[in-house]
Amino acid sequence: MQADLDAVLALDDAWNAAYHHRDPELMAGLLAEDWMGFFPDGQVAFKADLLEGMRHNPPLALMFERHAAHVYGKTAVTRGTLYGNGVRVQSFLRVYAKRGGKWRAVCVQVVP
C-alpha cells in the first residue's frame, strides 16, 4: 500500500534527520521500546544505548543514501549507506513494524 510506504519513508527520513542533528529526543519517538541494533563487531545495542551513544557521536557532516525500501504487510525494510565528511562509514538495513496503527523502527543491522 502506497500510504504505508510513504509513512515508512517519512520515518526513515526522520531517523536520518535525528542523526544529522544529534537529536536523541527526536530519535526516541521513532524507535519501538524493544528496538535492537546489530553491529559488525558483534555488539548488540538497545534503545537506551543508541540514544546515549548519539550524545557522544563525533561532529561529522552526514549524508544518507537510500538504496531500497519495501513494505511487507506490517513489516518494512529500508537499506542505505551513511557517509561522514564525504567518506563511506557504513551500510545498514533498517526494519520497521506497524503496531497499533503506527510505524516504528524495531531493528537495524549495520555492516562496514
N, C-alpha and C positions, 0 to 999 in steps of 0.2 A: 504494500500500500504506500502510495507516494507521501501521504501525511506522516507516516511513521519514519520513512527515510528522511524527510525534511527535519523532523524532530531530532533524529539521531545526528544528522549533520550539524544542526544548531548546537547540540550538546557537545559534539566533538570540537566545534569551533570555540565554544565557551571554555573547554578544557585547555585548548591552546592559549587562549587569552589569559586564563588564570596563571598558567606557567609563565607566559611572557611578562606579566605584571607582578609575578611573585606574590600572588594573592591567595593564601590558604583559605581565607573565608569564602571566597567565590568557589574554590575547588571543593570545599566541604559540602556545598549544596549540590554538587554534580555527582558525587560518589555515593553508592549504596553503603549502608553501615557495615556490611560484610565484604566490602571491596578488598581485593587482594592483587598484589603485583608480583611478578616473577622476573628476576634479573639474570643476566648472563653468568654471574658468579655463583648462582645457586641461591642467592638471597631471596627470601620471601618478605614482602612488606605488607602491612595492613594500613587501613585508612589513617590512623593516627601517625604512623611512621611517615607516610607520604606528606601529610600536612606539616609535620615538624621539619622534615627534610627541605621542604620548599622555603622555609625561613632561612636556610643556610646555603641555598644554591648560589653559585658564583654569578656575578652580573655578566651576562653574555647577551649579545644581540641574537635573539632566537628567530628561526624561521621553520615553519612546519609545512611539509609537503604531503598531501593525502594521495594515496595510490589507489585505494579501493574502499568501497562502503557497500554493505549489503544487509538487508533485513531478512531474517528467517523467523517469521511469526513474531514471537515475543522476545526474540534474541536478535542482536545485530552486532556486526563487527565493522571496524574500520582499520585500515592498515596505512602506515605512513612512515616518514623519515623526519628526524629532527636534526637541524643544523644549528650550531652555535658559532657566532662570529664567522660565518661562511664555511665552516668545516663540519662535515658529517659527524654527528655524535652517536646516533643510534637509529634503529628502525624499531617499530612497535606494532603490535596487534592489540587493539582495544576491544573489549567485549562489553556490550550494553544489554540490559534486560528491562522489559516493560513490566512493572509491578504496580498494581493498584492504579493503572491507567497512566503512570508516569515513567518515562525513561530515565535510567540512572546507569552510570558506569559501574560494572561489577568486577572487572578484571583487566589487567594489562600484562602482556608478555613483551619484554624488551630484549632485543638482540643487538650485538655490536654491528 
